[in-house]
């Protein structure tokens, strides 16, 4: 196997190139369908209201269509993928990638929507919804393994508490699901 070296940091080799498995967010297609349906419903409702009040014109139709597209862009779910040593999030306008085996920090931002912010030694930064990891145990397992590797190397200086809390949340959700499926809930 060949080794690739990052030219920005000559002391940090990347993982060996191998045909590793790429993991995807299994809920992404469903979330995308929901975003399309929501934007289409709003567009149809606005057009019906305008048509019912005899105010529908070409300009207003274009305005409502623009509003529907804007709503779709806001609701568009980022597609999260991961492989050995990396995690990527691709939205409608940009793609971000972080080296999970070279993490420097992991922070959980609280607010209207919770976000998990991952930063690596190379300057990469990715924000994802923690629910993606809760809903996709394989993605969580990949991130957790790589974060442990980063902590062992000493690069992960901030964020082990956030990862532990997320791990506990995922364990609770998995236990709840097992109990529900087995009828013990």
N, C-alpha and C positions, 0 to 999 in steps of 0.2 A: 504494500500500500504506500502510496506517495503521501507526503506531508506538504500541506500548503502553509505558508507563513504570511501573516498579515504585515503589509509594508508599513503601516502606521506605527506598529509596535514590534520591533524586531525581536523582543524577548518573549513574546507570547505566541507560541505556535497554536494553530487551530487543531481541531481533532482530525484524525486521519480521514481521507476521503473514502467513503464507503457507500454502497447503495442501501442506506439506512431507511427505516420505515418512517414515512411522514404521516403524522396524526392530524386529523381535522376535527373541527367543532361539529358534532353531529346535529346540533340544533340550528345550525346556520341556515339551512334551506327553509326550515319552518319559519324562522324569524324573518327571512327575506320575503317569503310569501305574505306574511302578516304586514310587512311594510308596504308591499305593493297593494294589497287589499285595502289597507287604511287610506293610502294616498288616492286610490281609485274611488273609494267610497266618498271621500270628501269632495273630489272633483265632480262626481255624478250628482251629489246633493247640491252643490253650489250651482251646477248647470240647471238642475231641475227647479230650484228656487228662482233663478233668473228667468227661466222659461215660463214658469207659472205667473210671474209678475210682468210678463211681456217686456223685460229689460234685457233680454239676451241679444248681444251684438257680437260681432267678430272680435272687437277689441276686448270685451269682457270675457269672452270665451278664452282668448289668449291669456288674459290675466289669471283666470281660474286654472288654466292648464299650467301656467308658471307656478302658481301656488301649490298645485298638486305635485309638481316635480320637486319644488323646494321641500315640501313635507316628506317626500320619499327620500331625499338626500339626508334629511335630519334623522329619519327613522332607519336608514340603511344600516344593518348590523355589520360590524367589522368581522371579517373572516379570520379566525385564529387557527394557525397551523403550527406544528412543532415537530422537531426532529431531534436527533441526538446532538445536544449542544446549542440549540437555537430555538427561538420562538418568534413567530411573525404575526403581525396583525395587518390585514389589508382592508382599507376602507374604499369608498368610491373615488377618492381623489389621491390617496397616497398609501404607501406601504412602509411599515416600520418593522425593524428586525432587531433582536437583541441576542447576544450570546449568553445563554443561560449557564454555561459552564464557567463563565467569566463574570458573573454578576458582582456588582459592587454594592447595590442597595435594592431593597424591596420595601415599598411603602404602600400602605393602604390609605387612600384618601376617602374621607367620609363627606357626604354632602347629599345633594338630591339623589345622585346615583353613586354607588360605591365604585371606586376604581382601584385597581392594583397597578402600581407603577414600578416597572422593572428597569434598572439601569445597569449597563455593563462597563467594563474597563475601557472598551474602545469608543465609548461615547454614545452607544446605542441606547434608545429609550423606547419602551412600549407601554401603553396603557391598555389594560383589558378589564372587562367586567369580571369580578371573581365568580359570578354565577356560571360563567363559561367553564371554569375549572371544576365547580361543584357538579355540573351536569355532565362533564366528560372526565371520568376518573383516569382514563388513559393519558389525557393531556396533563392532568395534575401529577400523575406518577412520573411522567417524563420531566416536568419542571422540578419536582421535588428531588429526583435523583441528581439532576444537574446542579441544583442549588446546594445540595450536600457536597458535591464535588467542588463547587466554588468556595464553600466554607472550609473544606479541608485544605484547599490551596491557600486560603487566607485572603482571598479577594473580596468575599462577602463580609463587609464590615458592619452593615446596617440592614436589618430586616429579618433576622431570625425569629423575632417575636411575631411579626406579621405572618410569616410562613407557618409558625406553630399554630396561631389562631385560625388561619385558613385551613390547616390540616384538621384541627378539631372540628371546625364547621363541616368539612367534607365527611369526616367520620360520622358525625351526628346525622347528616342527611342520608348517608349510605345505610346506617343502622335503621333509620326511620323507614327507608324504602324496603329493606329486608323484612322488617316487622310487618309492614303493610302487605307485602306480597305473600308472606307466610300466614297471614290472618291473625297475627298476634297483636295487632294495633288496636 
